[in-house]
Amino acid sequence: MTTNNTPPPLRTTHTLTTIAHAILTNPTAHHWGYNLHQHTGIPTITIQKTLHRLTQHGHLTATWEHPHKAKTRPPRHYHQPTPTGITWLTQLLTTAKPHHQPTPTTGPPPGTHNP
């Protein structure tokens, strides 16, 4: 018996487009769950699951912050869009139906570091 390691397809949702918009606001930055939560208001567990799925599909890369840089807090799990991920996320936003369009956000810009 062979197992299929292909991740399930990504559904276009309001959450996905809001996270995509936040990532594309600063595509060269390191994005992590709590920072995206601050920017979007989406619960961190939902963001983590979405980032994981985007990484499984090859739209994001994932790396851990060096523990020495984190000092007194847990290391952050950073995500950045791949070149094909930028294209895919951009296309997602341009083709999403109106009810799936991202909500305007008011939090700190994604990818900015809070000391």
N, C-alpha and C positions, 0 to 999 in steps of 0.2 A: 504494500500500500504506500503510495506517495502522498506527501502532504504539500499543500499549496501554500507557499510563503508569500503570496501576493496579498498586500493589505486590501481591505475592502475599499471600494471607491469612496471618494469624499463627496458628501452631499453639500450643495450650496445652501448655506444657512446664514441667518443674520449674524450669528456668532462668528462664523468663519470669515465673512466679509469684513466684519469690524476688526478682527485680529489681523487680517491681510492688510487692511488700510493702515493700521497702526505700524505694522512692520515696514510697509512701503514708504511711510512717512520719513523713515531714516534707514534705508536698506543696508547701509554699510555698518550700522551699529550692532552691538551685542544686545539681544533682547532676551529677557528672562520673565518668568511667569508673574512675579509680584509687580514688576515694573509695568508690564502690559495690563495687569489688573488696575493699577493706579491710573493708567491712561484711559482705559476703556470702561471700567466699572464691572467687567465680567468676572465672575468668581474664579479664583486662581486654579481650582481643580479643573474647571472647564477649560481654562487656557492651557494648562499642562497637557490635558488629553488632546486638545487640538494641535498643540506644538508637536506632540509625539506622532500624531497621524501625519502631519505635514512632513516631518522628518522621515517617517517610513516611506512616504511617496517620493522622497528625494528632493522636495521643494525647499527644505531647510537643512543646514548642518547643525550639529549639536556638539558642544564642548563644555567641559567643566572649568570653572574659574580656578586658578591656582590657590590652594589653601592659604598660602602666606599672604596673598593679596586680600583674602576675605577677613583675616585677623580674628575678630571676635564673633563673627556671624558664620552661618553655614555657607560653603561655597555655592555660587550661583551656577545654574545650568544654562549656558548661553546658547542662543539660536541665531543664525543668520541665514538669509535666503541664498540659495544657489543661483547661478545665472539663469538656469532653466526655471527655477522657482520664482524669480522676479517676473519672468515672462508669464508663467502660469498664474501667479497672484494678480498681476495686472489684468490679464484676460478675464479672470474670475470677477474682478470688480467692474469691468466694462460690460460683461454679459449678464450680471446678476439682475434678477427681477427687482422692481422697486421695493417690495416688502423685505428683500434680503439686503438692501443697501446698508452700508455701515452707518451707525449713529454718530453724530458729531461728538467729539470728546473734549473734556476740559482739564484732564490731568496733566502731569508733567510729560514733556515729549518722551516717546519711547526710546529706550537705549541710553538715557541719561543716567549717570551714576549718582546715587545718594550716599554720601559718606557715612 
